[in-house]
Amino acid sequence: MEYNKKNAKRWSILGERPTFGTAVAEFAKEDPGIIAVVADVTNSAGLSSMARDLPEQVINVGIAEQNMMGIATGLSSEGYTVFTSTFAPFQSMRCLEQIRVNQGYMHQKVIMAGLAGGVAYGELGFTHCTIEDVAIMRSIPNVAVVTPADCTEVVKIVEASIKYKDSVYIRLMDKTGIPVVYEDDYDFEIGKAVPIIKDGVVSILANGPVVYPAIQAARKYAQDTGKEIAVYDFHTVKPVDKELILGLQKRTGAILTIEEHSIVGGLGGAVAEACSELCDRIPIFKMGFDDEYPHGASHEALLKDYGLNEDGIYSRIDHIVKELNL
């Protein structure tokens, strides 16, 4: 795969789900041991071309998500590199017992894509949303949990997951025309955060679709006030980058985590747990969805209501800086 401005723009237009399918298909062309097992979401996962061109490497089990995990585990035990895909509520919750036993306990590697994570389908109500999936999946041993900031990072995660030693849960969002965070190639490793703005009086640790507005808010705040705000792409919630978190206590006044997920058990929880072991009284603030299910509304409306857009993030930064006199 080539990482450049042209592909970054193309992937952004496609959106994360088609980009995921395109990436899996490209790597599968080079490796016949890569198999995609899907629960009636071949089109939704962007795997239609792979099903057409590599029919022996795509298995559609129908609306039978738990069976999907059993079949994927059997293939994994025979040495195949297996991707599964269904919508995030089903991948993370309907399949939970199978994942717990097969991937967690039996340590059979499967790369699991949860489609339309977060509140992408907020107008359909919370049966179609997932603000708990990261917390659930990071509680299972031997499962890494990653959330891409943009479509380029989707491809990076697919590539890294193939080589990774354990199972991986990839949380994908739904929208097309996603803002580009990474135009060119960059170093990516599961478990290592990516510095975007390295130093600041406050350090934002964000992942998923809120990385871009966090960058925009940080840059605007620096322009308006002269105070730099650091931004890190914490794409991996598990294993969280403890080394970076430890380093931050020496060069920032506070940490602000931002995620399109519940503030319970997600990125904010992982960072707070790490700080409780590593850091010396560094203030930690969390942005996400409170311990509640929000009302049904569009994706944009829900992000605005919970302050997860550029204006909301800017306001929270300003509040922290003034509260702590940074």
N, C-alpha and C positions, 0 to 999 in steps of 0.2 A: 504494500500500500504506500502511495506517495502522499506525504503530508506537505501541502503547499496552499497558497491563497486560493487557487482555482478550485481545488477539491474542498477546501473549507467552506467556500461560498456555495458550492453545489450541495454538499451535505447539509448545510444550514437550510437551504431551500426545501430539501426533502423532508427534514425533521428527523428526530432521533430513532423512531421505529424503523422507517425505511433504511436509514443509515446503518442501523444494527444488522438488518437482514442482508444488505449489500456487503457489509464487512464479513459476516459469517460465510456468505457465498464465495467471496474472493479467496478467503483462506481455505475453504473446502475444496476449491478447484485444485489447490496445490497439495492437499492432504486428504486422501480418500477415507481416512480414519475419523474425519470430523462428520458428525451426524447431528441433524436438528430434529428434535422430537417436539411436536406442537399439539396444542389442544384446540383444534379448529380455528387457529389464528394465523394461518399461512400468509394471508394477505395483510393482516394487521401487523404482523411482525416483519413485514418487508421481505418475506422469503418466497414469494411467488416465482421469481426467476430461478432461484435455486431449485425449487420443486420441479420446474420445467426442464432445466438443464442438467440437474444432478438428481434425478428422481430416486435413486437408490440411497441417497444421503438425507432424505427428508421423510419423516414418518409422521403422519397426521392421525392422532388417536381419536379425534372427535372430542366432544364435550365430556372428557373423562380425565380431569387434571390429575387425580391421584394415581390413576393407571399410567399416565404419562411419566410420573416420577419413578414408578416401578420399572417400566420399560427402559427409561434412561439409565437407571441404576444397573440393570442387567447388561446393557451395552457397555457401560463404564467398566464393569467387572471383567469384560472381555477385551479391554484395552482401547476402546474407542474414546475419543474426545467428544462429549455430548453437550449440546445446548438444548435447554428446554425453554419454552416461551408460552405465556398466557398473560392475561391481565393481572396487574399487581395484586388485587385482593385475593385472587385465586392462587397465584403462585406462592404468595407468602402465608396465606391462612388456610385455604382449603387443602393445600398440600402439606401442611405443617407437620403432621405426624409422620408422613412418609419421609420428609426432609430430615426430621429429627432422628429417625432410626437409620435411614439409608446413607445420608450424607454426614450427619453428625456422629452417630454412634459407629456405623460400619465404615465410615471414612471413604465412601465411594464418591469420587469427584464428579460433579455435574455443574455446569455453568447455567444459571437460571436467570432469565430475563423477565422482570416484572414490567409489563407494559402500562403506560399511562399512570405512573405513580403520582402521589401527591393529590392535588385537587384539580387536575386537568379536566375531569368530568364533573366538576362541582355543580353544574346546573342539573345533573341527573340525580343528585342526592348522594348520601355517603355510602350507599351500597356499592357505588361505582368508584369511590375514592379510597385512598390509603394514606392515612397519616400515622399508622402504627407499624408499617412493614419493616422499616429499618430497625426499630426497637425489637421486634419479634425475631428477625433473622440474625441480628448480632448476638442474640442470646444462645444460638445454636453453635456448639463447638465445631471447628473445622470448616466454617463458612465465612469467607470474606464478604464485606458489604460495601459496594461502590455506587456512587451517584455522579454521573458525568455533568460537567458544567456546560458543554455544548456538543455539537455533533462530531467535531474532530476528536474530542475526548471519548466519545462512544467507540470510535474505531480503535483508539489507543487501548481502551479497556478490553475490547474483544481480543485484540492481539495479545495483551498481557495475560488475560484469563486463560488462554490456551496453554501458556507456559507455566502458569501458577500451580503450585503444589496442591492446593486445596480447592474445594468448591467455592463458587463465587455467585453472589446475588447482585445482579445489575439492575438498578432502578432507573427506568426510562420514563421520560415525560412524553406528552402526546403531540404538542403543537408543531406546526411547520413554520418555516421562516424564523428559526431560533437565532438570536443574536450570536455573532461569532466572538468567542473569547480567545481562541487560539487560531491565528491565521497561518502559522508556519509550524514546522516540526519543533518538538520540545521533549525534554526528558520526562518520561512517565514511568512510575513504578507503583504497583499496588502497595499501599501502606506508607507512601511518602507524599506529603502535601506539596503543591506547586506554589512557589512564591510569585505573586503578580505585582504587588507593591510591597517591598520588603520591610520597611520600617515606618513606624508611626506612633503617636501618643496613645492611640487605640489600635488594636490588631483585630481585624475581622477574619473569622474562620468560617467560610461558607462553602456550600456545595450545591450541585444541581442548578436549576434555573434561576436561583437568586444570586448566583455569583456575578452575573453581568450587572444587575442593578446595584449590587454592593460596590463594584468597581466604579460605576458612574457616580454613586453617592460619595464615595471616598475622594474621588478626583474633584468633584464640585466643592466639597467641604474644604479641601486643601486650597483650592483657588479662592474661595470666599474668606477664609480665616487665616491662611498661611500655616495651618497645622496639618501635618501629614497624617494620613490614616493608612495603616498597612492592610493588605488584603491577601489572604491565602486561600487557594482552592483545596479544601479538605475533601477531595473526591472519595477518599476511603474513610469510612466510619469505623470499620474493623478490618484489619488492625489499625488503630488510630496512630498518628505520627507522634509518639511520645517524645522523641528526640527534639522535634521542632517546638513542641509545647514547652518543654523544659528550657529551651533557649529563649523563648519569648519573654519569660519572666525577667530577664536581664535587660530587655530593651523596649518594653512597652508598659504603659500605665494600666491597661485593662484589656481584657479579651471579650469580644462580642461574637457569639456564634449565631449564624443565620441559616435556616433550613426550611424547606417546604414540607414540614413534618411536625408532629407533636413535639412540644418541648420536653416531654417525658421519654427518656430512653433513646433518643436519636443522637445526632452529632453533639448537641449541647450536653447531653448526659455523658457521652463518651469523653468529651474534653474535661468536664467537671470531675469525672472519676480519675482521669490522668493527673489533673492538677492537685487533687487531694493526696496523691502519692508523691508528686514531684515538686510542686511549686510552693513558694513561700508567700502566702497571703495575697495573691494576685486576684483582683476583682474579676468575676466572670458574669457576664450578662447573656441572656438567651433570647433569641427571637425565633418564633415559629408559631404554631397553633397551640393555644392554651389547652389545658386538660379538659377538652370539650370537643364535641362535634359541631362545627360551624353550620350555619344555615345553608341551604342550597343556593348557589349563585354561580355566575361565570368564573372562570379561572382568574381573570383580571380583577373582578370585583372582590373576590376573596383575598387575593394578595394585597389589594388596597386596604380592605377592612382590617387586616391583621398587620399592616405596616410593613409588608414584605416587598414593596415596590421601592423605587429610588427615593421618592419623597419620604416615605416612612423610615427607611434606613438612615437617610440624612438626619431626620429629626431625632432618631435614637442616638446617633453618634453625638449630636450636639448636646443632648441631655446628659450623656455619660461624661463628656469633656467638662461640662459646667459643674456637674455634681461632684466630680472628683478633683476639680480645679487643675486639670492637666495642661 
